[in-house]
Every structure is written in C-alpha cells, then in structure tokens.
Amino acid sequence: NEMRKKLPIGDYKWIPLDEFDKDKYGMDKDFGCLLLCHVKTTDKIKQDMIQKQNPMLISRCKITCDDLSEYQKSLRPNYKSLSKKLICHLGDDSNCYLNFEMYNMMLEAGYDI
C-alpha cells in the first residue's frame, strides 16, 4: 500500500532532537519523517520475531559464509557473495533510518532504540 504513494522530492530539513515534536509527524499528519537510530535487538525480541516470522530490520550488506545456515552451506559450501544484498535480519543495527510509524512499532515490540 505504501509503495503506491508518491515520494517526497524536496524541502528536506534536519531537526535537532530538542525541537522534535512527535505529534506533528505520522501517516495522518501533513509531515512524515525519517529518524536516524541505533537499534539493539534483545534475545526475547529475536525469539518473538522468529515465531512470528517477521524481522523488522532491513540492511544492505554482503552475505558471508558465516551468515548461512548449515543447510545452505551444504548446498553451496564455497559460497562467496560479490555484491551487497538487501536482507531482513534479527541483529543490531547502527545508523538505521526508520520512518516514524516503524519507529513506534519497534518501540511497542520492545526494541531498544
């Protein structure tokens, strides 16, 4: 549904944290925002997200052989990624951009942001 909306193309500005008013931003407001966050994932959240099969973090990174499951390693024992991939994951993430709705969902789920 969100992918159908037009993306903003200008009038961006940085807002210092002490001037940020969370009541001004959101899906039903005139303004949206992206927040630069550091996200820590607890073991409880990892277990919850595995059961729900719904990891919330997305990163662009190179996949190494260490990132593969044992089954995947058995299929391709000498796997080497030449490019970066966009993947969902359950790990920590620094310098992660979240829109305001995702930020609120992750706080409700118990992420340490």
N, C-alpha and C positions, 0 to 999 in steps of 0.2 A: 504494500500500500504506500509506504513512504517513498519508494523508488519512483513513483508516478508524479511526485511533486517537483516543481521547478527548484533548482538550486540557486542560492544567492550568488551574485557575481560581483558584488562590491559593497562599499560602505562598511567594511570591517573595522573594528577598533578593539584594542586591548583595554580591559577594565581591571584596575587594581582590585585585589581581593576585598579591601576595606570599603570599596564603593559598589561591590556586587550586591544587588538586591534580587534574591531568588524569586520574589513574587512577580517580577517583570518578565520572566522568561518561561517558555513552555509551549506545548502544542497548541494550546488555546489562547496564546498571547500574540502580540504583534511582533515579538522578537524571539529568536532562538539563540542558543549559544553553544559553544564547544568549550569544555573545561580540560585543561592540561592537568593530568592526575598521575599519581603514583599509586598503583593498586597492589595490595597484598592479599593473597588467597590463603585462607586457613584450611586445615585438614577437613574440618566439618563442611565447609563450602565445597571442597573438592568432592567429597562423598555425596553431597546433595546433588551437585551438578552431574556426577556420573550416573546417579539413579534417574535423574530427570532427562539425561542425555541432552543437556542444554548449557554448554560452556558459553560464558558471556563475553570473554575477551577474544579479540582478534588481533593477530600480529602478522607482519610481513617479515619472514625470516628464512634462512637456509635450513633445510632439514638435514640433520646428520644421521649417521647410522645409529647413534645413541638414542635418537628420538623415536626410532621404530620399535614396534612390538616384536616379540620373539617370532611370531608367525610371519610378520612382514620381513624380518631378517632371513627367515628360512626361504622365502620366495626370491629375495634379492640380496644375497649375502655381501656383495661388494657394491652396495648402493652408494652413489655419490650424486648429490644434487648440484647442478650447475647454475641454477637460478633460485631466486627467492620466491617463496610461495606465501599466499595469504591463508592462514590457518586459524581455526578456533582452538583455544587451549585453556588449560586449568592452572597455569602458572602465574607468577607475579609479573607485573609489567610496569616499567617506569616510562615516563614521558608518553603516556597513553591519552589520546584525545577521546573524550566521551561527550555525547550530546547530553543535554540536561535530563531528558527522560531516562536514558540509560544509566546515568549517574544515580538518579533516585532509585531505579530498580535494583542496582547493585548495592546501594546502601541498605535497602529493605532486605535484600538477600543475606546481608551480614558481611559484605566485603569491607576490608579496612582500606579506606581511600584517603 
